[in-house]
């Protein structure tokens, strides 16, 4: 009797667990596909840091930050057109028509379109995040093959893991972690390092990259995002030869308080 009772209890517990998981599952589109309306406006605050280090040399660090304002002017399926206004601190403000299509894979600025390679932005980008299974719950995961270099990494492979879901508010937090070898998109191939007050021009050869970070979406809109990538690099100078060093880059992006979701 005890054995039968234990088996029945196990079956009941498993059934309740499955029901609990199912209750917290929603179609992936509920979390990751944007449903925008004409007239909505969203504001992002973002920053990016690039830092090089080599023993015996001064650290070389560059930073950029700013805001982006997107006002929805047209919606056609997963194609969205915005009036964009971008202010990178220390630079003149830029304004223009910006467009996202094909679940974020393609971006356009003033009618000139290309593959979206930004590490983050306003919307979910399937080119970087992939297309997950039809339903998601905490613990779901999938692998993405990145075919070409992007803003914070080379071509490579990454794993995406669901670490939190709120099926009521359609909020999901994803962890992305990956590796790859080669240059990033728009990567620096040359820098100037300083030692004892003298600057030397260095060619850069990157080693393997590793990146990891967490991103929270609400119905396809990026609420918060952080990503750190690190890699060894070799600095080469015709006078000094090869010097081993490291590089790290990271981004931070948040939807501003006056942004709509």
C-alpha positions in Angstrom: 0.0 0.0 0.0 2.8 2.4 0.9 4.5 1.8 -2.4 1.3 2.4 -4.3 0.6 5.5 -2.3 4.1 6.9 -3.0 3.7 6.2 -6.8 0.3 8.0 -6.8 1.8 10.9 -4.9 4.7 11.1 -7.4 2.3 11.1 -10.3 0.1 13.8 -8.7 3.1 15.9 -7.9 4.5 15.6 -11.5 1.0 16.4 -12.9 0.8 19.6 -10.7 4.3 20.6 -11.7 3.5 20.2 -15.4 0.3 22.2 -14.9 2.3 24.9 -13.1 4.8 25.1 -15.9 2.1 25.2 -18.5 0.3 28.0 -16.7 3.5 30.1 -17.0 4.0 29.3 -20.7 3.0 31.7 -23.4 3.8 31.8 -27.1 7.2 33.3 -27.8 5.5 36.1 -29.8 3.7 37.3 -26.6 7.1 38.2 -25.1 9.2 39.0 -28.1 7.0 40.4 -30.9 6.3 44.1 -30.7 2.7 45.3 -31.0 3.1 49.0 -31.7 0.6 51.7 -32.5 1.0 54.9 -34.5 1.8 57.9 -32.2 3.5 55.9 -29.5 6.9 57.3 -28.5 9.8 55.5 -26.8 13.0 56.9 -25.4 16.2 54.9 -24.8 19.2 55.9 -22.7 22.4 54.1 -23.6 26.2 54.0 -23.2 29.1 52.0 -24.6 32.7 51.6 -23.3 35.8 50.2 -25.0 38.9 49.6 -22.9 42.3 48.3 -23.9 45.0 47.2 -21.4 48.6 46.0 -21.7 51.2 45.6 -18.9 53.5 48.6 -18.6 51.2 50.8 -20.8 48.6 53.4 -20.0 45.1 52.1 -20.2 43.2 53.3 -23.3 39.5 53.9 -22.6 36.8 55.5 -24.8 33.2 56.0 -23.9 30.1 57.2 -25.6 26.5 57.8 -24.4 23.3 59.3 -25.5 19.6 59.0 -26.0 17.3 57.9 -28.8 13.7 58.9 -29.3 11.4 56.8 -31.5 8.0 58.0 -32.5 5.9 55.4 -34.4 4.6 56.8 -37.7 3.6 53.6 -39.6 2.9 49.9 -38.7 2.6 47.1 -41.2 2.9 43.6 -39.6 6.4 43.5 -38.2 7.5 46.5 -40.2 7.7 49.7 -38.1 8.6 53.2 -39.3 9.7 55.8 -36.8 10.6 59.5 -36.7 14.0 59.1 -35.0 15.9 61.7 -32.9 19.3 60.7 -31.6 21.7 62.7 -29.4 25.1 61.3 -28.7 26.6 63.4 -26.0 29.2 65.8 -27.4 27.9 65.6 -30.9 25.1 67.4 -32.9 21.6 65.9 -32.7 20.5 63.9 -35.7 17.0 63.4 -36.9 15.6 61.1 -39.6 13.3 58.3 -40.7 14.3 55.0 -39.1 12.7 51.6 -39.9 12.7 48.1 -38.4 11.5 45.1 -40.4 11.6 41.3 -40.5 11.5 40.9 -36.7 14.3 43.4 -36.2 16.7 41.7 -38.6 16.8 44.7 -40.9 17.2 48.4 -40.0 16.9 51.4 -42.3 18.0 55.0 -41.9 16.6 57.5 -44.4 15.7 54.7 -46.8 19.2 53.0 -46.6 18.7 49.5 -45.3 21.1 46.9 -43.9 21.3 43.9 -41.6 20.8 45.1 -38.0 24.1 44.5 -36.2 23.6 46.8 -33.1 24.1 44.8 -29.9 20.9 46.4 -28.5 18.2 48.8 -29.5 14.5 49.4 -29.1 13.1 46.1 -30.3 13.9 42.4 -30.3 16.3 41.5 -33.1 15.9 37.9 -34.4 19.3 38.2 -36.2 21.1 38.3 -32.9 18.6 36.5 -30.6 17.2 33.8 -33.0 13.7 32.4 -33.3 12.9 30.4 -30.2 10.4 27.6 -29.8 6.7 28.4 -30.0 6.1 28.5 -26.2 8.5 29.7 -23.5 8.9 29.2 -19.8 11.6 29.7 -17.2 14.5 27.4 -18.2 13.8 27.3 -21.9 16.9 27.7 -24.0 18.0 27.8 -27.6 21.2 28.2 -29.6 21.9 30.9 -32.2 24.6 30.8 -34.9 25.7 34.3 -35.6 26.7 34.3 -39.3 28.5 37.7 -39.4 30.2 40.1 -37.1 28.0 42.5 -35.0 28.6 45.4 -32.8 29.9 43.6 -29.7 31.1 40.3 -31.2 32.4 38.4 -34.2 30.6 35.6 -36.0 30.1 32.8 -33.5 27.6 30.9 -31.5 25.6 31.9 -28.4 23.1 30.2 -26.1 20.0 32.1 -25.0 18.4 31.1 -21.6 15.1 32.2 -20.2 15.8 33.2 -16.6 12.4 34.9 -15.7 9.0 35.2 -17.2 5.9 37.2 -16.2 3.1 35.8 -18.4 0.6 38.5 -17.1 2.7 41.5 -18.1 4.4 39.7 -21.0 7.8 40.4 -19.5 10.8 38.0 -20.1 14.4 38.2 -19.0 17.0 36.4 -21.3 20.6 35.6 -20.7 22.8 35.5 -23.7 26.3 34.0 -23.6 28.5 33.2 -26.6 31.9 32.9 -28.1 33.5 33.6 -31.5 36.8 34.6 -33.2 37.6 37.5 -35.4 36.8 41.2 -35.7 33.6 42.8 -34.6 31.5 44.9 -37.0 33.2 48.4 -37.4 36.0 47.1 -35.2 39.1 49.2 -34.5 42.1 47.7 -36.4 44.5 50.3 -35.0 45.0 52.3 -31.8 47.6 54.5 -30.1 49.0 53.2 -26.8 51.0 55.5 -24.5 54.0 54.6 -22.4 56.2 57.1 -20.5 54.4 60.0 -22.2 55.1 58.7 -25.8 52.3 57.4 -28.1 52.9 54.4 -30.4 50.6 53.3 -33.2 49.6 49.7 -32.8 47.9 47.2 -35.1 45.4 45.0 -33.3 44.9 41.3 -33.8 42.0 40.0 -31.7 41.8 36.6 -30.0 38.7 34.6 -29.1 35.8 36.6 -27.7 33.4 35.7 -24.9 30.3 37.7 -24.1 27.5 37.4 -21.6 24.6 39.6 -20.4 21.0 39.9 -19.4 18.2 41.6 -21.3 14.6 42.2 -20.3 11.8 42.6 -22.9 8.2 43.5 -22.5 6.2 42.5 -25.5 9.2 42.9 -27.8 10.4 46.2 -26.4 13.8 46.3 -24.7 13.3 47.5 -21.1 16.9 47.0 -19.9 20.0 45.5 -21.4 23.6 44.9 -20.4 26.3 43.0 -22.3 30.0 42.5 -21.6 32.5 41.1 -24.1 36.1 40.3 -23.3 39.0 39.0 -25.4 42.8 38.8 -25.5 44.4 41.0 -28.2 47.9 41.3 -29.7 49.2 44.8 -30.3 51.9 45.0 -33.0 54.3 47.9 -33.7 57.1 47.9 -36.3 59.5 49.2 -33.7 58.5 47.3 -30.6 57.1 44.0 -32.1 54.2 42.1 -30.5 52.7 43.0 -27.2 50.0 40.9 -25.4 47.0 42.7 -24.0 43.3 42.6 -23.3 40.2 44.3 -24.5 36.7 44.6 -23.0 33.6 46.3 -24.2 30.2 46.7 -22.7 26.9 48.4 -23.4 24.1 49.5 -21.1 20.7 50.4 -22.4 17.4 51.2 -20.7 14.0 52.4 -21.6 13.7 55.9 -20.2 10.9 56.5 -17.6 8.8 58.5 -20.1 9.0 55.6 -22.6 5.8 53.8 -23.3 5.3 50.0 -23.4 
